[in-house]
Amino acid sequence: MPITLRRLSSLIAFVLIAGVLVAARRSAPPLDNGLARTPPMGWNSWNKFGCNVSEELIRGVADAIAANGMRDAGYQFVTIDDCWQVARSPQGTIVADSARFPHGMKALGDYIHAKGLKFGIYTDAGRKTCEGRPGSYGYEAIDARTYASWGVDYVKIDWCNSEGLDAKTQYAAFRDALANSGRKIVFSICEWGSNQPWEWAPAVGNLWRTTGDISDRWTSVLTLVDLSAQYWHVARPGAWNDPDMLEVGNGGMTRTEYRSHFSLWAMMAAPLIAGNDVRSMMDSSRAAADVREILLNKEVIAVDQDSLGIQGKIVQASPSELQVWVKPLQDGSRAVLLFNRASVPSLITARFGTIGLKEKKARVRDLWAHTEQAVVENFSSATVPSHGVVMLRVWPIAE
């Protein structure tokens, strides 16, 4: 279902003026399965490989994540998206493509687990997947048990070919099936924000898409940010807004834009699901070094993974292309993002009162430059490149 975009000015008015009223709205109590207490981190095959998935590819990806620093940085889930399945057996069990996955899914899951990683898989709540493979409608219980027997740790459930079905009902059926599967499985709802999932999905899944699919373009990143930023009040440990997977490293944006993309996802407490060919990250090329610098920035990852579980929000946007975002963190500090959407470099100032500090002094660390100022008074300013960010962590100093 297509998404109608609000004008940027309306979004800013919503976030900055009506935020208190929005925060007062209470969604259903969150799903209490004990999982995804911080936003899930991992890798998914779709953005780079689409339908071209295989056992060889997934093993190679698991090998790379274990060796290139991603596992140590927190990336856990290796998820096979659409096109791994081809049919159902006479008993109704889903059948994997034996040509592409000759050793079967249980063996592949075991291989991923042996690398210290977790196994993710894809299905659809409708009659068929988006690529026309067998969907899970009517087979929720048997599919959940099958995934559990394979050692699956994470399941992404799409919403194609679902005409006439009710999203809340169908995803709740999957919630119950996973709960009765005999295994703890993170539940990722992927219905693209079409049925206002922020209203009901916290009681059903661990994360839910708030947007349509991402593409490897700067305009796509901006669109998804503007949509997902509205629902900051819903996110909490175990329940996350999902603006879709990362495009970092796929070649359609500049290094500056990819850095902004990653920073914005961290500020929004979004799942960090890489979608590039991680096997190439150990190359000696400048491009590979740039991807490593972004995806392995542990200081930015720490903002995303902060245990307080608050999604950052816009607190200043005047003019509208120059934004200040704030995300409170567990240790009492704040992550602050100076975000320049304009086409020219611009000076952005974050005053301490605007970011919620009562103190007049603070210690400020730049999370991309990895530099620190011991004492900063009243405000922090920086000239931010076009389409770029300056990302800070601010610790108040008691008077």
N, C-alpha and C positions, 0 to 999 in steps of 0.2 A: 504494500500500500504506500503510495507516495506521501512524503512528509511536506507540509506547508511551512515554509520558513518565516519567522517573524522578522521584521526589520530590526537591524542592530539597535536603533534608538529605543525601540520598545523593549528589547531585551535588557538594555542597560537600566531603563526605568524600572523594570520588574525587579532586577537584582538589587539595585541600590536603594530604591524607595519603598518597594513593597516587600522587601526581604523578610522583615519581621512578621508580617502577616502570613507569608508563605511558610515560614518556619513553624508557625503555630499549628499548621495542618499536620495531623498525625496519620501516618500510614499504619497498616496492620502490623502487629508485632512481628519482628524478623524471624526467619527460619532459624531454629535452634539445633543445627546438626553439628555444631562445634568446629566447622570448617571455614576456611578463608577468613581468618580473623584479621588478616591484612590482605590487600588486593592481590589476587593471584598473579604470579610471574611465570613466564615460560615462553613457548614457541608454538606457532600454528602454521600448517603447511599452505594455507589458501592464498595469501597475498602474493607469494612468490611462485608457487608451483601449481595452483589451481587443481585440476583433476589429475595431474601427472604425479601421483603418489605411488610409493612402492616400499616394500620392506627394505630394500637397499638404501633408498633415500632416508628413511626414518632412522635406520641404524647409523648412517653417516652423520645425521644431525645429532643424534644422542652422543656419538663419539665426540663431535665438535664441541657441544655444549659442556661436556665434561672436561675438555682440554683447553678451551679458549678463554677461560675465566668467567663464563656466564653462570655456570653452576655455583661457583664460589660467590658470585655477586647476588645470588638469590633466585635465578631462573630455575624453575623446577619442572614444569609440565611440558611434555613433548606431545603435541596433539595432532592427530591425523584428521583433517577436515574431510569434505565430501569425496566420494568416488572410490572408497575402499570396499564398499558392499555391492553385491551383484544380484542376490536372490534371497529367497527363504526356503528352508527345507520343508518337507511335508509336515513336520512337526511345528513349523512356524519359526524356527530359529534362524536368525540372520546369518547369511553366508558371505564370507569375505572373498574377494577376488583371488583365487588360488594361483593365478599366473603372476600377479604382482606381489602377493604375500604367500609364498610357497610354504613357509613353515608355520603359518597361522598366526592369529592374533595373541594367543596365550604366550607363545614363544617370543613374540616381539615385545610384549609387555614385560616378560622376564628379563629380556635384554636391556630394556630401558631402566628397569629397577636395579639391575646389576651395576649400572653407571651412576647410581645414586640419584636418579631422577624419577619422575612420576609420569604415568601413562594417561594421555587424554584421547578421546574419540568423539566423533560427530554423528548425530542423527537428526531427524526432522520430526516434529510433532504432527505433521500432516501425513497425507497418503503416500507422497513421494518426496525425496529430497529435492533440493534446488536443481540438481543435475539429473533428476529423473530416476534415481536409485530407490530401492524400497524404503519407505518411511516407517515410522513407528506407530502410527495411529492404529489403535486396537491391539498393539503388541507391546505396550509399555512394560508390563510385568515381566514378560519373557525376555525382552531386550535388557532390562535392568539386571536380571539374574545372569544373563549371558555376559554382559560387561563385567559384572562382579567376578565371574568365573575366570575371565581373562586377566584380572588384576587391574582393571581400569580405575583411575583415581579422579578423573575429571570428564564430564560429558557436556558438550556444547549441543544444544537442541534448537534447530532452525524452525522456520514457520512457513515454508513454501508449500504449495498444493494443499492449502488448509481451508479452502472455500467452504463456508457454512459452519465452520467450527468456532468454538469460543476459546480464546487464548487462555483466559484465566482457568477454565475448566480443564483444558488439555495439559497445561503445564502443571497444574495441581495433581493430575493423575500421574505424571512423571515423578513429581516430588514424592508421592506415596510409594510408587514403585521402587525408586532408589532407596527410600527409607527401609523397605522390606527386602532389599537385595542381598543383605548379609555383608555389605562392604560400605565403608564411608566413601562417598563420591561427591566431589564438588559439582554443583549444578549451575551451568551457565545458560541463561535464557536468551535466545536470539530472535526476538520478534520485531526488532528494528524500531522500537518505540511506538509502534502502530496502535497499540491498545492501552496507552498510558500505563506502562508496567510499573512506573514509580509509585503508583497508587496501590498495587496488589502484589507485585513481585517480591518485595522484601519478606513476605510470609511464605513464599514458594521456593525461591532460588537464592543462590549466593551472589549472583551478579546478573544483570539484565541490560541488554542493549537499549540505549536511549536514542539511538540514531540509525539512519540507513548505513550502508556499507561505506567504508573509507576508500579513497583512491589516493594514489601517490602524487597528489597535487596540493599546493598551498591553499587554494580555495576550498578544498575538501576539509582540510584541517580546521580552517576557520569556521566552516559551517557546523562541523561536529562539536567544536568547542562552544559555539553560541547556543546550541541545543542542550548539550549535557550540563553546561554551567548552571542552568535554571534549577536543577534538582539537587543542589548541594545539600539541602536540609534532610534528604532521605538517607544519604550514605552513613554507614556505621560499621563497626566490626562484624564481619560475616555477611554483609549486604552492601553491594557496590554498584553504582552507576557505571555502565560500560560504553564508552564512545567508540568502540571497535579497536581493532588490533593496530600495532605500530607498523609504520611504513619505513622506518629508519633503515637506510642501506639499500633501498630498492632503486634509487637513481633518479627519481622524479622531482626531487627538491634539492635545494642547496644545503650545504653544511649548516649554515645559520638557521635555515628553516627546520631542518631535522632536530637541531638542538632545541629550538622553540617547541616543536611537536613533543619531544620527550619531556621537557620541563612542564608543559601544560598538563600532560597526562599525570605527571607526578603531583602537581598541585591539586588536580581534581581527584586524587586518591583513586585513579583508574587502574584497572588491571594492566600490567606491563607484559603484553604478549607480543614478542618479536615476530616479524613476518618476512625476514630477509633470508638469504642463503648464508646461514651461520658458518657453513663449512669454509667460506672464503675469508672469514674474519682474521685468520692468521697470516694472510698474504702480506708481503712486504710493501704493498702499494700504499699511497697516501689515502686512497679511498677507504681501504680496510682500516687504516689507523684512525680515520675520522669516525668510522662506525664503532670501533672499539672504545674510543674516547667517550662517545655518547652512551652506548648501551651499558658500559661498565662503570659509569660514574657513580660510585657508591654513595657519595654525599647526596646526589639527587635522588637515587633509589631510596635512601633512608627517609627522605621526605614522603615519598609515596607509601613506604612501608611503616610509617610511624604508627605505633600501637594505639594512639588516641583515636584514630579512625575518623577524623573530621575531614570532609572535602573542602578544599580551599574555595574562596569566592572572590569576586570583584568588589573592591571597596572604593575604588577611584577610577573614573573613566571620563575625564574632562580635560581636553577634548576626547571624543569617543575612541579615537585610534590609539590613544596612549593610556594604558591600563595599569593599575596596581592591584595585584591579587595577594591575599593573605591566607595562610593555613596554620592554625595553632598546632603545636606539637607537644608531645607528652612531657618533655622536660621543662616546659614553660617558655621555650623559645617560640619564634614564629618564622615560618618560611614566607618570604616576600618575593614576588615576581614582578619585575618591571617589564612590561610587554609592549613592544612597539609594532603596531599593525600598519603603520604608515609606510609610504614609499621612500622616505628619507630618514636619515639618522635623527633622533630627537632626544632632548633632555627630559627625563622623567624623575620626579621627586616623590618619595614616600615619607610623609611626616609621621612621627611616632604616634601622635594621637589618632591618625587615620588608620594605622595598622593595629590599634588597640592597646598601645603601651601608655601607661601612666607615667612611667619613668622618663626622665629627660636625657639619660645616657644609656648607651647600649654597646655591646660588642657585636661586630658585624663581620660575617664571613661570606665571601663570594664563592658560590659552589661550583662555578665553572672555571674561574681563574685560580681557585684554591689559594686565595690570599685572605688576610684577615686584618681588620682594624680593631685595636684594643679598646678604644673609646671613640664613640661617635655621638654627637649631641643633636637631639631634636629631629633630625631628618637625615635621610640618605638619598643622594642623587647620583645619576649616571647618564651619560649619553649612550643610548641604546641603538644598535644598528637597525636599519630597516628590516622588518619581519623577524627581528631578533628579541632576545631577552637578556636581562641581568637577573640572576637568581641568587637571593641572599638568605642567610639564616641569621636571625637577630636575637641576641640574648640580652634582656634588660639588666641594667646594673642598678642595684638598690642604692637609694640615696643615703 
